[in-house]
């Protein structure tokens, strides 16, 4: 006979059907994300990076079907509460990192390292430039660029959205050209 386990039990899974809000809907709550990060004590220099982690985590959770709002609650209010919870957890994990808890004051801290453990400063700047350029694109361009990262093929994406495969390929080409143009203008 198996004994019941002592201690905290896992809460029951939500019985509501999953909801799949668009990425733009999640990204529209950026003010809520930044306010939660400020209230959680994340320093200003790290807020964009932690906000990016929150958006990515929320988007991946939506794609896995983990957003299951109660139908009795207003959809936007449910989404805000859910994003606030993700943001709060991400900020608490951020504060627990050793690199955040222990600061070494040294005039040349990178000189102490034998080799760089993360991307170079120029690489980080380039990544931020790309993110800023992505935020300036039209919503349909951002959607098709994000669809490239999906495990499904472009043809499956086109079928799911009720469009011709060639149309999806053309939209992807146009979105890539628009992104390249934004990056060229940004770097001038």
C-alpha atoms as an extended CHARMM CRD file, in Angstrom:
* protein
*
       188  EXT
         1         1  UNK       CA              0.0000000000        0.0000000000        0.0000000000  PROA      1               0.0000000000
         2         2  UNK       CA              1.3920000000        3.3870000000       -1.0000000000  PROA      2               0.0000000000
         3         3  UNK       CA              1.3960000000        6.1290000000        1.6080000000  PROA      3               0.0000000000
         4         4  UNK       CA              0.3500000000        9.6230000000        0.7400000000  PROA      4               0.0000000000
         5         5  UNK       CA              3.1760000000       12.0710000000        0.3570000000  PROA      5               0.0000000000
         6         6  UNK       CA              3.7620000000       14.6500000000        3.0630000000  PROA      6               0.0000000000
         7         7  UNK       CA              4.3310000000       18.2950000000        2.3440000000  PROA      7               0.0000000000
         8         8  UNK       CA              2.9190000000       20.7090000000       -0.1710000000  PROA      8               0.0000000000
         9         9  UNK       CA              0.9050000000       19.2700000000       -2.9950000000  PROA      9               0.0000000000
        10        10  UNK       CA              0.8030000000       20.5650000000       -6.5140000000  PROA      10              0.0000000000
        11        11  UNK       CA             -2.2270000000       22.7890000000       -7.1370000000  PROA      11              0.0000000000
        12        12  UNK       CA             -4.8330000000       21.3400000000       -9.4960000000  PROA      12              0.0000000000
        13        13  UNK       CA             -4.4500000000       22.2120000000      -13.1580000000  PROA      13              0.0000000000
        14        14  UNK       CA             -6.8000000000       24.7970000000      -14.6100000000  PROA      14              0.0000000000
        15        15  UNK       CA             -9.8620000000       23.2440000000      -16.1580000000  PROA      15              0.0000000000
        16        16  UNK       CA            -10.5580000000       26.1640000000      -18.4810000000  PROA      16              0.0000000000
        17        17  UNK       CA             -9.7620000000       25.8500000000      -22.1940000000  PROA      17              0.0000000000
        18        18  UNK       CA             -6.4870000000       27.4060000000      -23.3560000000  PROA      18              0.0000000000
        19        19  UNK       CA             -6.4960000000       30.8240000000      -24.9690000000  PROA      19              0.0000000000
        20        20  UNK       CA             -3.9870000000       31.9660000000      -27.5860000000  PROA      20              0.0000000000
        21        21  UNK       CA             -3.6770000000       35.7840000000      -27.5920000000  PROA      21              0.0000000000
        22        22  UNK       CA             -1.5410000000       37.3590000000      -30.3050000000  PROA      22              0.0000000000
        23        23  UNK       CA              2.0220000000       38.4460000000      -29.5550000000  PROA      23              0.0000000000
        24        24  UNK       CA              0.9930000000       42.0690000000      -30.1000000000  PROA      24              0.0000000000
        25        25  UNK       CA             -1.5890000000       41.7250000000      -27.3050000000  PROA      25              0.0000000000
        26        26  UNK       CA              1.0880000000       40.5080000000      -24.9220000000  PROA      26              0.0000000000
        27        27  UNK       CA              3.5870000000       43.1490000000      -26.0670000000  PROA      27              0.0000000000
        28        28  UNK       CA              0.9600000000       45.8740000000      -25.5330000000  PROA      28              0.0000000000
        29        29  UNK       CA              1.2540000000       45.2280000000      -21.7890000000  PROA      29              0.0000000000
        30        30  UNK       CA              4.8840000000       46.4240000000      -21.7640000000  PROA      30              0.0000000000
        31        31  UNK       CA              3.9840000000       49.2320000000      -19.3420000000  PROA      31              0.0000000000
        32        32  UNK       CA              2.6750000000       46.7040000000      -16.8360000000  PROA      32              0.0000000000
        33        33  UNK       CA              5.8360000000       44.6410000000      -17.2330000000  PROA      33              0.0000000000
        34        34  UNK       CA              8.1200000000       47.6290000000      -16.6410000000  PROA      34              0.0000000000
        35        35  UNK       CA              6.0510000000       48.8060000000      -13.6520000000  PROA      35              0.0000000000
        36        36  UNK       CA              6.2650000000       45.3440000000      -12.0850000000  PROA      36              0.0000000000
        37        37  UNK       CA             10.0170000000       45.2170000000      -12.6740000000  PROA      37              0.0000000000
        38        38  UNK       CA             10.4600000000       48.6400000000      -11.0730000000  PROA      38              0.0000000000
        39        39  UNK       CA              8.3740000000       47.6020000000       -8.0910000000  PROA      39              0.0000000000
        40        40  UNK       CA             10.3460000000       44.3440000000       -7.8120000000  PROA      40              0.0000000000
        41        41  UNK       CA             13.6130000000       46.2620000000       -7.5220000000  PROA      41              0.0000000000
        42        42  UNK       CA             15.2240000000       45.4120000000      -10.8790000000  PROA      42              0.0000000000
        43        43  UNK       CA             17.8810000000       48.0910000000      -11.6480000000  PROA      43              0.0000000000
        44        44  UNK       CA             17.2220000000       50.3830000000      -14.6200000000  PROA      44              0.0000000000
        45        45  UNK       CA             20.2430000000       49.0370000000      -16.5380000000  PROA      45              0.0000000000
        46        46  UNK       CA             18.8130000000       45.4890000000      -16.5030000000  PROA      46              0.0000000000
        47        47  UNK       CA             15.1030000000       46.2410000000      -17.0680000000  PROA      47              0.0000000000
        48        48  UNK       CA             15.1110000000       45.9140000000      -20.8800000000  PROA      48              0.0000000000
        49        49  UNK       CA             16.7910000000       42.5040000000      -20.6800000000  PROA      49              0.0000000000
        50        50  UNK       CA             14.4730000000       41.2000000000      -17.9460000000  PROA      50              0.0000000000
        51        51  UNK       CA             11.4370000000       42.6220000000      -19.8060000000  PROA      51              0.0000000000
        52        52  UNK       CA             12.5760000000       40.7210000000      -22.8930000000  PROA      52              0.0000000000
        53        53  UNK       CA             12.7890000000       37.5200000000      -20.8200000000  PROA      53              0.0000000000
        54        54  UNK       CA              9.2380000000       38.1240000000      -19.5540000000  PROA      54              0.0000000000
        55        55  UNK       CA              7.8540000000       38.6750000000      -23.0810000000  PROA      55              0.0000000000
        56        56  UNK       CA              9.6380000000       35.6130000000      -24.4080000000  PROA      56              0.0000000000
        57        57  UNK       CA              8.4820000000       33.4720000000      -21.4850000000  PROA      57              0.0000000000
        58        58  UNK       CA              4.8800000000       34.6490000000      -21.8430000000  PROA      58              0.0000000000
        59        59  UNK       CA              4.8800000000       34.0530000000      -25.6020000000  PROA      59              0.0000000000
        60        60  UNK       CA              6.3400000000       30.5520000000      -25.2730000000  PROA      60              0.0000000000
        61        61  UNK       CA              3.7950000000       29.7220000000      -22.5580000000  PROA      61              0.0000000000
        62        62  UNK       CA              0.9480000000       30.8930000000      -24.7910000000  PROA      62              0.0000000000
        63        63  UNK       CA              2.2390000000       28.7360000000      -27.6480000000  PROA      63              0.0000000000
        64        64  UNK       CA              2.3140000000       25.7110000000      -25.2990000000  PROA      64              0.0000000000
        65        65  UNK       CA             -1.3030000000       26.3770000000      -24.2830000000  PROA      65              0.0000000000
        66        66  UNK       CA             -0.5240000000       27.3130000000      -20.6800000000  PROA      66              0.0000000000
        67        67  UNK       CA             -2.6410000000       30.4860000000      -20.6650000000  PROA      67              0.0000000000
        68        68  UNK       CA             -6.0290000000       29.2490000000      -19.4540000000  PROA      68              0.0000000000
        69        69  UNK       CA             -8.0880000000       32.2500000000      -18.3130000000  PROA      69              0.0000000000
        70        70  UNK       CA            -11.3500000000       31.9350000000      -16.4420000000  PROA      70              0.0000000000
        71        71  UNK       CA            -14.1620000000       32.7740000000      -18.9180000000  PROA      71              0.0000000000
        72        72  UNK       CA            -15.9870000000       34.6910000000      -16.1570000000  PROA      72              0.0000000000
        73        73  UNK       CA            -13.1530000000       37.2680000000      -15.9540000000  PROA      73              0.0000000000
        74        74  UNK       CA            -12.5410000000       40.0340000000      -18.4930000000  PROA      74              0.0000000000
        75        75  UNK       CA             -9.9340000000       38.6740000000      -20.9950000000  PROA      75              0.0000000000
        76        76  UNK       CA             -7.6190000000       41.7050000000      -20.7010000000  PROA      76              0.0000000000
        77        77  UNK       CA             -7.7550000000       41.6080000000      -16.9100000000  PROA      77              0.0000000000
        78        78  UNK       CA             -6.9370000000       37.8780000000      -16.9320000000  PROA      78              0.0000000000
        79        79  UNK       CA             -4.0330000000       38.4930000000      -19.3240000000  PROA      79              0.0000000000
        80        80  UNK       CA             -2.6950000000       41.3280000000      -17.1350000000  PROA      80              0.0000000000
        81        81  UNK       CA             -2.8210000000       39.1560000000      -14.0080000000  PROA      81              0.0000000000
        82        82  UNK       CA             -1.0990000000       36.3070000000      -15.8310000000  PROA      82              0.0000000000
        83        83  UNK       CA              1.6550000000       38.5540000000      -17.2430000000  PROA      83              0.0000000000
        84        84  UNK       CA              2.1000000000       40.1600000000      -13.8020000000  PROA      84              0.0000000000
        85        85  UNK       CA              2.6570000000       36.6870000000      -12.2950000000  PROA      85              0.0000000000
        86        86  UNK       CA              5.2280000000       35.7720000000      -14.9700000000  PROA      86              0.0000000000
        87        87  UNK       CA              6.9700000000       39.1130000000      -14.4800000000  PROA      87              0.0000000000
        88        88  UNK       CA              7.0200000000       38.7370000000      -10.7030000000  PROA      88              0.0000000000
        89        89  UNK       CA              8.5190000000       35.2310000000      -10.9150000000  PROA      89              0.0000000000
        90        90  UNK       CA             11.1120000000       36.3100000000      -13.4750000000  PROA      90              0.0000000000
        91        91  UNK       CA             12.1240000000       39.2830000000      -11.3090000000  PROA      91              0.0000000000
        92        92  UNK       CA             12.4250000000       37.0940000000       -8.2140000000  PROA      92              0.0000000000
        93        93  UNK       CA             14.6570000000       34.6460000000      -10.0890000000  PROA      93              0.0000000000
        94        94  UNK       CA             16.6710000000       37.5960000000      -11.3840000000  PROA      94              0.0000000000
        95        95  UNK       CA             17.3580000000       38.7810000000       -7.8220000000  PROA      95              0.0000000000
        96        96  UNK       CA             18.5070000000       35.2810000000       -6.8010000000  PROA      96              0.0000000000
        97        97  UNK       CA             21.2560000000       35.0870000000       -9.4280000000  PROA      97              0.0000000000
        98        98  UNK       CA             24.7910000000       35.1540000000       -8.1030000000  PROA      98              0.0000000000
        99        99  UNK       CA             25.8420000000       37.7900000000      -10.6220000000  PROA      99              0.0000000000
       100       100  UNK       CA             23.2110000000       40.1410000000       -9.2130000000  PROA      100             0.0000000000
       101       101  UNK       CA             23.7740000000       39.3740000000       -5.5290000000  PROA      101             0.0000000000
       102       102  UNK       CA             27.5710000000       39.7700000000       -5.5660000000  PROA      102             0.0000000000
       103       103  UNK       CA             29.1240000000       42.7920000000       -7.1870000000  PROA      103             0.0000000000
       104       104  UNK       CA             32.8760000000       43.0690000000       -7.6700000000  PROA      104             0.0000000000
       105       105  UNK       CA             34.1020000000       46.6450000000       -7.7760000000  PROA      105             0.0000000000
       106       106  UNK       CA             37.1650000000       46.7200000000       -9.9830000000  PROA      106             0.0000000000
       107       107  UNK       CA             38.3280000000       49.2960000000      -12.5520000000  PROA      107             0.0000000000
       108       108  UNK       CA             38.7570000000       46.6340000000      -15.2760000000  PROA      108             0.0000000000
       109       109  UNK       CA             36.5230000000       43.6680000000      -14.3710000000  PROA      109             0.0000000000
       110       110  UNK       CA             36.7200000000       42.1430000000      -17.8480000000  PROA      110             0.0000000000
       111       111  UNK       CA             40.5050000000       42.0750000000      -17.5140000000  PROA      111             0.0000000000
       112       112  UNK       CA             40.1330000000       39.5110000000      -14.7050000000  PROA      112             0.0000000000
       113       113  UNK       CA             38.4310000000       37.0340000000      -17.0260000000  PROA      113             0.0000000000
       114       114  UNK       CA             40.5350000000       34.6370000000      -19.0770000000  PROA      114             0.0000000000
       115       115  UNK       CA             37.9410000000       34.5710000000      -21.8440000000  PROA      115             0.0000000000
       116       116  UNK       CA             34.5810000000       36.2230000000      -22.3530000000  PROA      116             0.0000000000
       117       117  UNK       CA             31.7350000000       34.0980000000      -21.0430000000  PROA      117             0.0000000000
       118       118  UNK       CA             28.9920000000       36.0380000000      -22.8350000000  PROA      118             0.0000000000
       119       119  UNK       CA             28.6140000000       37.9910000000      -26.0670000000  PROA      119             0.0000000000
       120       120  UNK       CA             30.8370000000       40.9920000000      -26.5580000000  PROA      120             0.0000000000
       121       121  UNK       CA             29.6100000000       44.4860000000      -25.7980000000  PROA      121             0.0000000000
       122       122  UNK       CA             29.2800000000       45.1600000000      -29.5360000000  PROA      122             0.0000000000
       123       123  UNK       CA             27.2200000000       41.9750000000      -29.9210000000  PROA      123             0.0000000000
       124       124  UNK       CA             24.8760000000       43.1000000000      -27.1500000000  PROA      124             0.0000000000
       125       125  UNK       CA             24.4750000000       46.5090000000      -28.7980000000  PROA      125             0.0000000000
       126       126  UNK       CA             23.7010000000       44.8770000000      -32.1310000000  PROA      126             0.0000000000
       127       127  UNK       CA             21.1050000000       42.6120000000      -30.5000000000  PROA      127             0.0000000000
       128       128  UNK       CA             19.4080000000       45.6120000000      -28.9020000000  PROA      128             0.0000000000
       129       129  UNK       CA             19.4130000000       47.4240000000      -32.2640000000  PROA      129             0.0000000000
       130       130  UNK       CA             17.6760000000       44.4350000000      -33.8460000000  PROA      130             0.0000000000
       131       131  UNK       CA             15.0730000000       44.3440000000      -31.0520000000  PROA      131             0.0000000000
       132       132  UNK       CA             14.3610000000       48.0670000000      -31.4360000000  PROA      132             0.0000000000
       133       133  UNK       CA             14.0020000000       47.5990000000      -35.1970000000  PROA      133             0.0000000000
       134       134  UNK       CA             11.6020000000       44.6800000000      -34.6250000000  PROA      134             0.0000000000
       135       135  UNK       CA              9.3930000000       46.8420000000      -32.4020000000  PROA      135             0.0000000000
       136       136  UNK       CA              9.1090000000       49.3960000000      -35.2350000000  PROA      136             0.0000000000
       137       137  UNK       CA              7.7940000000       46.8780000000      -37.7810000000  PROA      137             0.0000000000
       138       138  UNK       CA              4.1180000000       46.5070000000      -38.6530000000  PROA      138             0.0000000000
       139       139  UNK       CA              2.2440000000       43.8040000000      -36.7060000000  PROA      139             0.0000000000
       140       140  UNK       CA              1.8230000000       41.4700000000      -39.6970000000  PROA      140             0.0000000000
       141       141  UNK       CA              5.5520000000       41.7260000000      -40.4550000000  PROA      141             0.0000000000
       142       142  UNK       CA              6.4300000000       40.8820000000      -36.8620000000  PROA      142             0.0000000000
       143       143  UNK       CA              4.0030000000       37.9310000000      -36.9190000000  PROA      143             0.0000000000
       144       144  UNK       CA              5.4960000000       36.3920000000      -40.0680000000  PROA      144             0.0000000000
       145       145  UNK       CA              9.0540000000       36.8710000000      -38.7720000000  PROA      145             0.0000000000
       146       146  UNK       CA              8.0960000000       35.1430000000      -35.5150000000  PROA      146             0.0000000000
       147       147  UNK       CA              6.4740000000       32.3230000000      -37.5080000000  PROA      147             0.0000000000
       148       148  UNK       CA              9.9040000000       31.4400000000      -38.9140000000  PROA      148             0.0000000000
       149       149  UNK       CA             10.8790000000       30.3270000000      -35.3920000000  PROA      149             0.0000000000
       150       150  UNK       CA              7.8260000000       28.0240000000      -35.1450000000  PROA      150             0.0000000000
       151       151  UNK       CA              8.4700000000       24.3010000000      -35.4780000000  PROA      151             0.0000000000
       152       152  UNK       CA              5.8750000000       24.1190000000      -38.2430000000  PROA      152             0.0000000000
       153       153  UNK       CA              6.7610000000       24.8500000000      -41.8410000000  PROA      153             0.0000000000
       154       154  UNK       CA              5.8670000000       28.0230000000      -43.7020000000  PROA      154             0.0000000000
       155       155  UNK       CA              3.2910000000       26.0490000000      -45.6890000000  PROA      155             0.0000000000
       156       156  UNK       CA              1.5900000000       24.9160000000      -42.4740000000  PROA      156             0.0000000000
       157       157  UNK       CA              1.5980000000       28.5220000000      -41.2310000000  PROA      157             0.0000000000
       158       158  UNK       CA             -0.0240000000       29.6460000000      -44.4870000000  PROA      158             0.0000000000
       159       159  UNK       CA             -2.6850000000       26.9290000000      -44.2550000000  PROA      159             0.0000000000
       160       160  UNK       CA             -3.4370000000       27.7970000000      -40.6380000000  PROA      160             0.0000000000
       161       161  UNK       CA             -3.9650000000       31.4610000000      -41.5550000000  PROA      161             0.0000000000
       162       162  UNK       CA             -5.9420000000       30.7090000000      -44.7230000000  PROA      162             0.0000000000
       163       163  UNK       CA             -3.4670000000       32.1000000000      -47.2340000000  PROA      163             0.0000000000
       164       164  UNK       CA             -1.6080000000       30.8170000000      -50.2490000000  PROA      164             0.0000000000
       165       165  UNK       CA              1.8760000000       29.3990000000      -49.6210000000  PROA      165             0.0000000000
       166       166  UNK       CA              3.4080000000       31.8390000000      -52.1100000000  PROA      166             0.0000000000
       167       167  UNK       CA              1.6960000000       34.7470000000      -50.3430000000  PROA      167             0.0000000000
       168       168  UNK       CA              3.2240000000       33.6800000000      -47.0390000000  PROA      168             0.0000000000
       169       169  UNK       CA              6.6560000000       33.4250000000      -48.6840000000  PROA      169             0.0000000000
       170       170  UNK       CA              6.2350000000       36.9010000000      -50.2280000000  PROA      170             0.0000000000
       171       171  UNK       CA              5.1630000000       38.3770000000      -46.8980000000  PROA      171             0.0000000000
       172       172  UNK       CA              8.2000000000       36.8060000000      -45.2380000000  PROA      172             0.0000000000
       173       173  UNK       CA             10.4770000000       38.2640000000      -47.9180000000  PROA      173             0.0000000000
       174       174  UNK       CA              8.8800000000       41.7190000000      -47.5340000000  PROA      174             0.0000000000
       175       175  UNK       CA              9.1800000000       41.5610000000      -43.7380000000  PROA      175             0.0000000000
       176       176  UNK       CA             12.8490000000       40.5920000000      -43.9700000000  PROA      176             0.0000000000
       177       177  UNK       CA             13.5060000000       43.4680000000      -46.3750000000  PROA      177             0.0000000000
       178       178  UNK       CA             11.6870000000       45.8960000000      -44.0670000000  PROA      178             0.0000000000
       179       179  UNK       CA             13.7580000000       44.6960000000      -41.1130000000  PROA      179             0.0000000000
       180       180  UNK       CA             16.9830000000       45.0740000000      -43.1160000000  PROA      180             0.0000000000
       181       181  UNK       CA             15.9480000000       48.6000000000      -44.1440000000  PROA      181             0.0000000000
       182       182  UNK       CA             15.1930000000       49.5740000000      -40.5290000000  PROA      182             0.0000000000
       183       183  UNK       CA             18.5710000000       48.2220000000      -39.4230000000  PROA      183             0.0000000000
       184       184  UNK       CA             20.3850000000       50.1470000000      -42.1740000000  PROA      184             0.0000000000
       185       185  UNK       CA             18.6250000000       53.3820000000      -41.1710000000  PROA      185             0.0000000000
       186       186  UNK       CA             19.3350000000       52.6620000000      -37.5080000000  PROA      186             0.0000000000
       187       187  UNK       CA             23.0770000000       52.2370000000      -38.0610000000  PROA      187             0.0000000000
       188       188  UNK       CA             23.5440000000       55.4440000000      -40.0660000000  PROA      188             0.0000000000
